[in-house]
Amino acid sequence: MDLKTNSRLEKVLKSGQLAVTSECGPPRSSAPEGIIKKGNLIKNHVDAINITDNQTSVTRLCSLAACVHLKLQGLDPVLQMVVRDRNRIALQSDILGAASFGINNVLCLSGDHQSFGDNPQAQNVFDLDSMQLVQTVRRMRDEGRFLSGDEIKVPPNMFVGAAANPFADPFKIRVPRLAKKIAAGAEFIQTQCIYNVEKFELWMQGVRDRGLHDKVFILAGITPMRSVGMAKYLRKSVPGMDVPEELIKRLSGVEKEKQAAEGITIAVETIQRLKEVKGVAGFHVMAIEWEEKVPEIVERAGLFPRPVID
């Protein structure tokens, strides 16, 4: 394997096996016990764990600190970094800080607009955009240079990822936008939650038509529905989310107390179907504040046990 980093995620992907990642949101507290507990719930069923970066623009324990806590537990965290809150000086500084703790994965994101969060009056930064952040990390790692051109004596050892939403409008630019992220240096992609499987498969066809599946590892996003109310909320209120009417009807046809179980079954069925889609290199299972269900989903989908990687 042509490995660029010490990332377990990179090793699993480049070994040709389907990778599994998941996600944990840090607490609105300085206490680390919650994030450690979440990590330990899923550690045996995933290859790496994303730590969100003040998701929905709500102030939380920082992603870097939460990643360090998981790293100290022997886990392989993925540092999410949004460009909303930091200029290029702070972004590069935090990358070095993460690398100093042996954190080997970074996911470069724009970040939710601050108007959605608990400080809508906050000033956004966007000194760089998410693609420029990808370029920055790759330059720091591969060339040993800061954006200023100055040398980095010990470059950061980072496997670099980005996000993709196959469902945002206009659909026709979704594949070209992915191509730009790959050209910027993205090595793995985690997608938006997939409910409209047919549309995702159409997007993947476009990805294959351009040969992009041979240039990047695509992890399909999976989020189990907890209720029909959640499905309706996502469909109506979350931009870029595509929840088909037939999925809502399926959940509506189940007794309320059984809807969560049905949501998990739908997630498992989605994984099993997408396993057969050429170019899907793994799955990003986002059970939001429902981490205890990740092991069940992974096991039922035939993705357990996880591979042993030296």
Buried (B, 14 or more C-beta within 10 A) or exposed (E): EEEBBBBBBBBBBBEEBBBBBBBBBBBEEEEBEBBBEBBBBBBEBBBBBBBBBBBBBBEBBBBBBBBBBBBEBEBBBBBBBBBBBBEBEBBBEBBBBBBEBBBBBBBBBBBBEBEEBEEEEBEBBBBBEBBBBBBBBBBBBEEBBBBEEEEBEEBBBBBBBBBBBBBBEEBEEBBEBBBEBBEBBBBBBBBBBBBBBEBBBBBBEBBBEBEBBEBBBBBBBBBBBBBBEBBBEBBEEEEEBBBBEEBBEBBEEBEEEEBBBBBBBBBBEBBEBBBEBEBBBBBBBBBBEBBEBBBBBBEBBEBBEBBEBE
